[in-house]
Amino acid sequence: MILFPAIDLKDGKCVRLKHGDMATATIYNDDPAAQARAFEQQGFEWLHVVDLNGAFKGQSVNSAAVGAILKATKNPVQLGGGIRTLAQVEDWLDRGLARIILGTVAVRDPDLVRQACKAFPGRIAVGIDAKGGKVAVEGWAEASSLGVIELAKKFEGAGVAAIIYTDIDRDGVLTGINWDATIDLADAVSIPVIASGGLASIADIVRMTMPDAQKLEGAISGRALYDGRIDPAEALAILAAGPEKARER
């Protein structure tokens, strides 16, 4: 079970949004590379990065910041936001990313996702961001008519490494992961699922160790880490100890 610390990039800085609204950005660190080093030093083994400007613009915008992050940490990094072509996928993987997250293009051009999975086995994730149960695209600015499970099933057997499922209504507001919807998705597909959006406290970390959540690959944490609501050492210890120790809490 992996806890992915998140670095969301806006104008070259680490920020957190509420409900994906760029106008609500809170700046937490002017130096994304330093933040990446800090997460590694705290014991995290992966890093989740989103180019927020890129997600809205449809092309990478915070390339310099991502490059600095890659130089600053030895941890594998997964990146999403504005990556819409095979050429962009290949370029980023060549620059040292472990995994690329495809979101909007998974809705607009699912065949491209399949091609990417074939070309780069084990290195392509699909980001499914939902509001009211329907998938949102273009940096969450537009709603589609697709349901979450409907979209996920399009990629069964394609070689997708993981699905990152975000409940937009919970993102950045510390109301807790939407465990019911996340676990329903994990039950519906064979692709590993990563929970995102709303992780709020150690209670959510304990919830990750419960039997019905064991099928998940992990969860992403942003604001709760930056605000100090979750102690990294405690969280990582709970996940390492497993469900029996978690029940003793």
ZIFEN-V958032 format. One record per helix or strand of 3 or more residues. SS is the DSSP state (2 for helix, 1 for strand). FROM is the first residue (numbers start at 1). LEN is the number of residues. If there is no record, write none. Layout:
[[SS & FROM & LEN] [SS & FROM & LEN]]
This chain:
[[1 & 2 & 9] [1 & 13 & 6] [1 & 21 & 9] [2 & 32 & 10] [1 & 46 & 6] [2 & 52 & 6] [2 & 63 & 10] [1 & 76 & 5] [2 & 86 & 9] [1 & 99 & 4] [2 & 104 & 5] [2 & 110 & 10] [1 & 124 & 8] [1 & 134 & 4] [1 & 142 & 6] [2 & 148 & 6] [1 & 162 & 6] [2 & 168 & 3] [2 & 179 & 10] [1 & 193 & 4] [2 & 202 & 7] [2 & 211 & 3] [1 & 218 & 4] [2 & 223 & 4] [2 & 232 & 10] [2 & 243 & 5]]
